[in-house]
Amino acid sequence: MPKLANIYLIFDFFINNADFRITRLRSYWADAEKKGAVESEHRYKLVNFCVYYVQRRLAFDYTARKFILKDARFKKNSVLTLKIISLALGMCYFQGNSEGVLSELKIMLRQYQNGAIASSLVVALNNFVEKSNFVVAEIRQKDEALALSIRYSCPRELVSHLISETGPEIAREILENSIKPPDAVFRLNCVRLHSRELRDDFLKQFGEKYLLDIKRVYRDMPLYSCDRNAFNFIVTELAEFKAGYLTPAGRSAFLAAYLLEAQPDDLILDACAAPGNKTTHIAELSSSAARIIAADISEAKIAKINDNIDRLKLSNIFTICASCEFLDADKLRNKFSSFGDETEIFDRILLDAPCSGLGLLRNRIELKYRFNASDLTNMPRLQYAILNNASRLLKKGGYLLYSTCTINKRENSGLVLEFLSANKNFRLISLKDKIKAFGYDFSVLNDDYELMQILPDGAGNEGFFYALMQKE
Ligand SMILES: C[S@@+](CC[C@H](N)C(=O)[O-])C[C@H]1O[C@@H](n2cnc3c(N)ncnc32)[C@H](O)[C@@H]1O
């Protein structure tokens, strides 16, 4: 696949860059294309390769060290040699053959090694990949967490955490799903495409224009996935996105607006709203009839909510930059003069809390490399403070939906149970009937529809947690 220029660029990316976000990858290769270093038909393939490699980097480093560089002659090899071999292994496995890789590899290696060693390394690599049939070998270690950590390129601490939360079998499944290619999912804006006919027409034309095989994700819900993965098909670059017909969405995150079930006259607080995916979805579902206050701590992110509101041409959403640890009725009255004297203001509150994000490993490929174990203990303090404060703003009889995109009891069920034991005037509401409407067999940690921990599944649903509470 790669020509030497491409190998240099791939190498350059992985040596000189520690930011593995997909957006960064895309812009790196888009720049290379602009400079004429990459042909446009290769760009997406190179992005796909980089994603594939980021998802498995530790496994290839380990394989390079253990099987290719094991010979005493190679022991003195530099870190750069290891990185080149690891990347070359990744390329061979990605392609399912070594075509185009070996000769380029030799030229690269000669910059760091003498000619004889470079040739021996190429032979050793070729023998190894052919013998392995281009299937990444099972990593054998007495320490199971370490083996999984290498195989799935995931910090050992994170693997141990997943095992302790879910048990070894489910943890392995989560990790296996985390190295599948990310996919592209979007929801349609039912305010602009307000009838089934309009939506069907739109999808037909959209599919024909971009050569997509579009599939509905859930029964009767306007959420769709397409047969191309997230990199060949960048939703936010499309004219249809800019014109407000569709919005990229997470499959499990999509549930939030349905579980909150806004009514036309409701006043709603979205307490951690940016960039506004759920705020705008709630507005779309209520046909802009519910009034929504969208709060976020970050001024820059509030701008993103406003952009999304404008793009989707929605009304009745009002933004406020504030920390919901401290937001109170006075602050709301200062900003929105229409509010009266009451302190319990909202009919419904969505608290989609900042969290450790462990449910998103498949799409946010950089998360494994940025994992910070202290989040697992620090996040609950912030989440509890926000939940506790926001709950005071809810009317009696009102509903509060708490959600996170993580798998961590302390941030999820543990936190909600702690809140409930200190706030006896709140009770959990079962999500069973609302979930049934999706006609989808969610992978859940247990059958509890009150504290619902959705696990990442093979179809692409991300890990998510939902708990709906009512104030009495
Ligand atoms: C998980 S994201 C929310 C995603 C959003 N609900 C959506 O669907 O687009 C969490 C958000 O909480 C915000 N946040 C963090 N601490 C906060 C606080 N104390 N008060 C309000 N917002 C906060 C972050 O800026 C971030 O935008």
The ligand as an SDF file (V2000), in Angstrom:
LIG
                    3D

 27 29  0  0  0  0  0  0  0  0999 V2000
  -20.4150   14.9760   28.7380 C   0  0  0  0  0  0  0  0  0  0  0  0
  -20.2330   16.6320   28.3090 S   0  0  0  0  0  0  0  0  0  0  0  0
  -21.8660   17.0600   27.8870 C   0  0  0  0  0  0  0  0  0  0  0  0
  -22.2610   16.6360   26.4880 C   0  0  0  0  0  0  0  0  0  0  0  0
  -23.5980   17.2210   26.0930 C   0  0  0  0  0  0  0  0  0  0  0  0
  -24.6430   16.8490   26.9990 N   0  0  0  0  0  0  0  0  0  0  0  0
  -23.9950   16.8120   24.6830 C   0  0  0  0  0  0  0  0  0  0  0  0
  -24.7400   15.8610   24.5140 O   0  0  0  0  0  0  0  0  0  0  0  0
  -23.5600   17.4810   23.7320 O   0  0  0  0  0  0  0  0  0  0  0  0
  -20.0350   17.4060   29.8470 C   0  0  0  0  0  0  0  0  0  0  0  0
  -20.0360   18.9090   29.7900 C   0  0  0  0  0  0  0  0  0  0  0  0
  -20.0500   19.3580   31.1510 O   0  0  0  0  0  0  0  0  0  0  0  0
  -19.3960   20.6090   31.1720 C   0  0  0  0  0  0  0  0  0  0  0  0
  -19.0950   20.8850   32.6010 N   0  0  0  0  0  0  0  0  0  0  0  0
  -18.0360   20.4670   33.3330 C   0  0  0  0  0  0  0  0  0  0  0  0
  -18.1460   20.9190   34.5860 N   0  0  0  0  0  0  0  0  0  0  0  0
  -19.2930   21.6460   34.6600 C   0  0  0  0  0  0  0  0  0  0  0  0
  -19.9460   22.3670   35.6810 C   0  0  0  0  0  0  0  0  0  0  0  0
  -19.4250   22.4400   36.9160 N   0  0  0  0  0  0  0  0  0  0  0  0
  -21.0950   23.0110   35.3970 N   0  0  0  0  0  0  0  0  0  0  0  0
  -21.6180   22.9550   34.1390 C   0  0  0  0  0  0  0  0  0  0  0  0
  -21.0290   22.2870   33.1210 N   0  0  0  0  0  0  0  0  0  0  0  0
  -19.8850   21.6370   33.3820 C   0  0  0  0  0  0  0  0  0  0  0  0
  -18.2300   20.4290   30.2450 C   0  0  0  0  0  0  0  0  0  0  0  0
  -17.7830   21.6830   29.7740 O   0  0  0  0  0  0  0  0  0  0  0  0
  -18.8420   19.5580   29.1410 C   0  0  0  0  0  0  0  0  0  0  0  0
  -19.2450   20.3600   28.0720 O   0  0  0  0  0  0  0  0  0  0  0  0
  1  2  1  0
  2  3  1  0
  2 10  1  0
  3  4  1  0
  4  5  1  0
  5  6  1  0
  5  7  1  0
  7  8  2  0
  7  9  1  0
 10 11  1  0
 11 12  1  0
 11 26  1  0
 12 13  1  0
 13 14  1  0
 13 24  1  0
 14 15  1  0
 14 23  1  0
 15 16  2  0
 16 17  1  0
 17 18  1  0
 17 23  2  0
 18 19  1  0
 18 20  2  0
 20 21  1  0
 21 22  2  0
 22 23  1  0
 24 25  1  0
 24 26  1  0
 26 27  1  0
M  CHG  2   2   1   9  -1
M  END
$$$$
